[in-house]
Each structure stands twice: as structure tokens, then as C-alpha cells.
């Protein structure tokens, strides 16, 4: 894990938040490459979940909603973790994280560590709207993105002229006042969720659940290209289900710190819509066209933690090998390559003039101008070509275009493949067609 953390900061993927002020615990900024990688993951999710499915639409809701939304959803009462406090140093931890508790007790070597009785700790962030701080002005930062899709369900159904089954998807920031945080961006208090609510007739929920469970697994292996051996499904026992769930299957990834959750799929039944009907008085029912009777739809909810998925993508793509970027630069050194898929790689093409002479820099800059209208590119003219190859390997760039002294004569460049190390000589005039066959536009 230390190697991933080092690479993430050194190459501009993930920075400690507010670092010049000493940072803030478990707060991180995404650097330029992290921003691109995250955007590529997000866009791929939207393409596969919304764009390619005629039964899906998207929505974008606010972070702050009417406080009654969270009362109706059960979050004000039930969105809790068990909290215990060390009686020696007063550190607070989740009572169900026994491994973390055991690790903490080691810091008090030779002493008997006692803990307080477990108490439920609400994870919602509370704040206030307006100039007064009282119960009437109390609101919450959303703990999940799902509730907008329930409160706007009827509006979407009518304006988009949809019929069941259909789904509403959303990507957005969520906030949870987590007791235990750690492992870089794995568990933070502010994070991005990509999730959808799929509305079906009661009795059709189990079938839809299995279909979405398969679709979710395909997304990880076929689309994100995560290794199958690093993915597993975990069925939650009934006593661990969320207050709204009839069934939940989580997807775990094999992180360096152990197997842990990156996604899940819950059968929320009619829990949310029913509660919103009861509290708001709104009619969120659907009329059956055959029987003309009204019913409350059931809901299947696949959820994806995009920050955790990004961490999994970085770990899965990380590989080390003996020196391959040029012996003069890296004798006896281990080289790092991020074998990211072409869809996810933050930089698709690097343009590298062999030297800083004008006769090479000018055509290299023209190539950059041509290519970066279609793909994210990076121009690099400093250090030896071997070191520059190595830098691009470390950030996962699939292709490097080298402008050399022969370019002046043959109007061609050398294109290097990150994974195979194969080098093709390609005419500058053919570069667009060459990359259109190899890269997503």
C-alpha cells in the first residue's frame, strides 16, 4: 500500500488535502492525473449504466434536501454505527471493527485496555440553514444519493413517459461522519457514489436483482478490466442488512490491507416510496394498465463507490518489472508500470521529441496540436528518452510518440506500445487513423 500512496502523490494522482496547513484527517485532493482517471471511470459508468440502456435515465439532485426526507428514509433514526471509546486515550472506534481495535490495543503495550459500552453514533452530518441554529433550521448533508431518485420518481416517470421496469441513475457527493477512516481514499467522510434505483412491479424484484447483480460484476471485470481473482461477492446475513434492505450482496476487492467493499446491490422493496408517501402525502404509486389498480413499486439498488473503485483500479494496474526503459537510465532498478486500460488511462498519448533542437520540437508541437483535440496528451522534452518512457509507464500512458532525427527526412515518427514495447514507424499524416483504431475517441 505504501508504494501506491507514494506513486499517487509523486505522479499527481492523489494529494493530501490542505497539506500546507498540516492537512485534515482523511481528506484528499485529486491531482491532475487523478482527476482524469476519476472522470474516465465516472464516464465509463455512465456510458454502460445509462447511455447504453434504453430503460435508464439520469438525474442530478442537491446535497442538502428537506430534513423530512431523511426522517422518512429512516436515516435520522437508523443510520448509525456502534461506537466505543478507549478509556486510556479516549480514542473512539467502531465496535464492530475488531481488527482495528486489536491494532489500537497494541499501542498500549503492557496495559490492560478497557472500552466503554457500545453506543449508536449517527453518521449524518448536521448543519443549519439561515441565521439561527435551532430544530427548525436543521438540515443534513446527504448520506446517500438515492433519496432524490425516490422523491422525484413520479416526476421522472411522467416527464420521460417511462413505464416499469425502468431506472434512475445519479452520480454525486455523499457525506458520512465515519468513526473509522483510513487507507488513503478507501474510507473518507466525503466521497462520490454512483448508484441507480431500478423500479419494478412487486414480485419481479428478485429477477431484476439477479440481472443487475450479473451486470454489476460484468462492469468490474469486462469494462473496468479488474482481475477476476481480485473480485468476490459477499452475501450479507440478515442481521447485518441495512434498515431498508430485504437482501444485499456486496462486491469486495482484494486490497493490500485485505478484502473490503467497493460496491453493493440492495433490494429496497417499497420501503422508501412507502415512507415518503406516508410522510409527504404525495401519491408515488403507479397504476397497472391492465387491472387499473395502483401499487407501490419495488426497488433494486446497485451502488458503486467510485473513490474506492479508483483505488482498486490503481492497485490492480500496478506492476513492477526489471529495467526496460533504457539500461543507461535504470541499471538494476525496478520499473513501475500502471497497466491501465486504454479507456481509463488519464493520458492516452505522450509526444516526446528526442532532443530539444528546433528541428524536432516544431514537428512535435504540431503533432500535439493535432492529437490533443481528440485525446488527452502530454508533451515532454526533458531528460533522456528512457527516463521519459519510464515516467509515462508510471502514469499508465498506452502510447508514446517519439519524434527523432529521421522524422525530418521521412515525415514519420516512432510509436511505442506501453505493454508490448512494440515500436511502429508511422507517417505523421497517418497518426490520426492509427490512433482511431487503437484508442477510444
N, C-alpha and C positions, 0 to 999 in steps of 0.2 A: 504493500500500500504506500510505503514511503516513496518508492520510485514513481508511482503515479502522481502523488502530490507534488513531488519535485518537478516532474515533466510538465504538469498542468500549469504551474506558476512560471517556470522558466520559458515556456514557449507560448504563453499568453492565452491559455485556456481558462484557468480559474485563479483569481486573486483573492487574498483575504480582504474582507470588507473593512472600510475605514482604517486601513493599515497605518496611515500617518498619525492617527490618534490612538494607536495601540490596539486597534481592531475592536470587534464586537463578537462575542462568542457565537460561533456557528452562523456567521454572516459572511457571505461570499459574493464577489462580483465576477461576472463572466467577462473575460478579456476579449479582444478582437476575434481570436480563433474559437474560443468557447461560444461566443455569440453566434458565429456562423454555424458551428456544429449543432448547437441547440436549435437554431432556426431550421436547419435541414431535417432534424429529427421531427420537429413540430410540423413542418410542411409535408413530410412523408406520411405522418399520421393522418393529417387532414385529407391528403390525397386518397389514401386507402380506406379511411373510415367514412368520409363524406363525399368527396368528388366522384369516386368510382361506384357509389351505391345510390341508386335512384330512390331508395327508401329512407335516405338520411338527409337532414338539413342541419344548418349550423345556427348558433345564436351567440350573443356576447352580452353578458349581464354585469351589473356593478359589484364591486367588492362589499359595499355597505348596502344592506337591504333593511326593510322594516323589521324591527326586532320581533314582531309577532311571527315572522317566517320561521325563526329559529325556535320559538316556543312550539309552534305547530309541528316542526320536524322532529322535535324531541331532543335537540342538541343542548338546549339550556339545562335540561334535567339529566340527560343521559350521556352527553359527550364528555366522558371522564376517563382518567387513568388513576390507578391506585398509587398513592404517594406515601413513601416512608422517609423518615429523617434520621440520619446518623446522630446519636446522642453525644458523640465525641466532638465532631467538627461541624455538625448541623447541615451537612450536605444532604440535599433531597434527591431521591431517586425513585424510579418506578419499581413498585413492589414485585411486579411480575418479571423483571429483568434480573434473574438470579445470577447470571454470569457477570453482569456489571456490578452487582452488589458484592459478589465474591472478590472481584478485582479491587473494589474500593476497600474492602476489609484488609487487603494485603498492605495498604498504605499505613495501616495502624498496627504494624508488626509488634507482637508481644502484648497487645492489649485485647481485652475482650470487648468486641463491638456489639452494642445494643442498638436496636432500631425502634422507632415509635410505632404505634399501631397504624395500620394502613388506613388512609383516608382518601375519599374520592376527590380528585382535583379536576375542575372543569377546564377544558382545553381552548375554549373560545376566548379570543381577545376582546375585551370590553372597552368601549370608548364612548364619547358623548358628542351629540350634535347640538350646536348652538352655544350660547354664553353661560348656561347653567349646567351643573353636573348633578342631575337627580334621576330618579327612575323614569321620568317622562322623556328625558333626552338620551337615555341609554340605547346604544346600538352595538352591533358586533361586527368585527371583520369576519368575512365568511370563512367557515371551516371546511367547506367543500363548494364546488361549483354547481352541484346538482340542483339546488333549490330553485334557481332561475328557470330551469327547464321544466320544473313542476308548476311554478306559479304562472308561467307563460304558455303552458301546454295547450290550453284551449285557443289562445290567440294564434299560435303556430298552426294548429290543426285547421283553423278556419281560413287564415290568410294564405297558407300554402296549399289549401284544398287537398289535404292528406287524408288517407284512410289507414286504419290499423291493418297490419302492423307497420309502424314507422318509428324512426328515432330522431332525437335532437342531440346534437353534439356541441361541446364547448371546450375551449382551452383557456385557462386563466389562473391567476394567482390565488392561492388559498393560504390561510394562516392558522397555525395551531401552537398554543403555548406549551410546547413539548417539555416534559420534565427531563427526559434523557435525550441529548443531542450528540452528534459526533460523526466520525468517519467522513470528513470532508463534506460534500453536498448530499450525503445519503439521508441524514435526518436533520432538518433545519426547521426554524419556526415560520419561515416564509418559503413557499415552493409553488411550482406550476403543476397543475393537474390537467390531463386531457381525459375527458370522460363523456359518456353518452348515456342517455336514458332511452331505452327501446320499449315502446308501448305496445302491448298485445292484449288480446282477449283473455280473460281468466280461463285457465285450463290449457292455454297454448304457451304458457311461460316456460315450462320445463323443456319443450322442444327448442324454443328460441334460446334458452340458456345454453344448451349443448352446442348449438350452431355458433353462438358468439364465443363460447369457450374455445372452440376449434379455430375460429377466425383470429382470436387474440393470440393464440400460440403460433399461428402462421405468420402473424405480423412480426413476432420476435425473431423467428428463425429464417423465414423466406425474405422478409422485407428489410429488417434491421441487420440481418446476417449474423445474429448472435449464435455461438456454438450450441448445438443441441444438448451436449453434455453439461453445459452450464445453466440449463433451464430445467425447472421442475415445477409441477403443480402440487399444491398443498390444500387439501380439503379441511376447512375449519370445523372442529367439533361444535355441537350446538351451544355449549356453554361459553364459547368464545365468539359467537356471532354478534354483530352489531345489533342495536336495538330495533333496526328496521329490516333486518335480513332474515329470509327464510333459508337461504343457502348461500355460502360464499366459498369460492375457490381462489386462492391467491397464487400468483406466479412468483417463484423465488429464483434469484440469481446467485451463483456461487462466487461471492465476493472474497477477497483475500481475508476478510475478517469473519467469514462464514456465510452460510446460506441466509438470505433475507429477501423481503418482499420488494418487488418493483411494480406489481400490478395486481389487480383482483377483479373478480366479477361476482356481483351480488344479485340475488333475486329479492327485490324490494317489495314484491307483491303490490297491493294497493295502499300500502302504509302511508306514503307521503300524500298522494292525491286525496285519500280519505280524510286525513288530518287537516289538510288545507281547506277541504270542503266544510268540515266541522267548525273550524275557527273563523274562516272568512265569510262563509255563507254563499260563496260562489259555486256555480254549477260547473264542475270539471268532469262531468260524466259524458259518456259517448252513447249515441243512440244506435242500436242494432238495426240495420236497414231491413232485415227480414222480419224480425219479431216486433220492431218498433219500441222495444223496451230499452231503458237506459242502464248502463253498467259503468263501474269504475275500472279502468284498465289496470292490468298488472304491468310491472316494470322490471326489465332486466338491465343491469347497470355494469358494463365493463369500464374499469378505471385504470388509468396509466399514470404513474408518477414520472413525469418527464425528466426531472433532475436526476432521479435515481437511475433512470434508463440511460441518460447521458453518461453517468459514471460507469455503468455496466458496459456501454459501448467502448469507452476509453480503455477499460481493463481488458475487455475481450480482444481488442485490436492490438494491444501492446505486445510486442515481441522483441527479443534480443537475439543477435547473431554476431558471428565474428566479423571483423572489419571487411566491408565490401564497397565503401565509397571512395577508396583510393588508399593504397598502402602507405603513400608518402605522408598521409594525414593522420592515420589511425592505426599504426602498427600495434598489434597485440591488444587493441581496445575492443570492447564490446559495443556494438552499434545498436541503437534502438530504432525500430520501425513501427509506426502505427498503421496497421493494415486495415484501415477504414474502408468501407465500401465506397464506390465512386459517388453514390447518391449522397452519402453523409460527409465525405471529406470536405473540410472547410475551404481549402484551396484546391482547385481542380488541376491547375497548370502553373508551373513556375517557369519564368523566362530568364535564362542565365547566359549573358554574354561571357565568352571565355576569358576576355580581358576587358579593361576599361578604356580601350582605344576607341576613338570616334567611329572608325570603320566597322566596329562590332556593336557599339552602343546604339547607333542610329537605327540599324535594322531591327535590333532587339526591341527598341521602344515602339517602332511601327507595328511589330508583331503583338506587343502588349495592347496597343490601342485597338488592334483588330479583334483580339480574342476576349478582352475583358468586357466587351458588350454582351457576351453570351455566357461566360463562365467566370467565377471568382478566380483571379490570377494574382500572382505575386512576382514582382521583379526584384532580382538580387544580383548585384555586381561585385560584392565584397568577399574577400577571402578566395582560397583556391576552389576549383570546381568540385573537388572531392568533399570539402567541408560544406559547400553549398548543397550538394546532393544529400549529405547527411542531415542537414537542417531540414530539408524538405521531407526526408524519410521520417523524421521525428514528429512532424506535424501531419503526416498521412497524405501528402500530395501524390496523386496517382501518376502524374506525368511531369517530366522536366524537359523543356525545350532549350537546347544549347546552341547558341549562335557562335560559330567558330570562324577561323580564318578562311576556310573553304567556302563559307557562305557567300563571301564577296564574289567568288567565281561561279559557283553553281546555283546560287539563289535557293539553297536548301539548308535545312537545319537537322540536328540530331534530336530525336525524341526518345527519351529513356522511360521505360516502364518501371514503376516502383517495385512491383512484386517479382517480376520475372527477370529484371535487369536487362531485358532485351532492348536494343537500340535500333531504331528505324531512321533511315535518311529520308526526309520528306521535303518536297518542294514547298517554299513559303506560300505559293499560290494554292497549294492543296491542303494547307493546315486546317482550314475550316471544315472541309469534308472529312478529313482524317479524324478530327475530334468529335464531329457529329456522330460518327459510327461508334465511338468509344465512350462518350460521356452523355449524361442526361442534360438536356438544354433547360 
